[in-house]
């Protein structure tokens, strides 16, 4: 797909230097925008608070969604497959995906730390 955008000369110069990474830049920007308008990560506050406490590598590797959060994620996935998601559900799904991405990164780092110890 091709798109045409009207942007400032300054932004155009910055983006020109990053041409190869434009898809990634747009993806990260959209994720940031999704998170920016959120009043919170429904059901995920406990995960964010847990990570903010700087847990040990073992604690990070043991991290998993609560049963209620897991059920909510499964419900969204099932609804997505059956009838599709409304805009609010789609936004919530993208937030869950972003948090999962962060948790995976934390688990990779924790596993690396344990392997080096």
Order of alpha helices (4+ residues) and beta strands (2+ residues): alpha-alpha-alpha-alpha-alpha-alpha
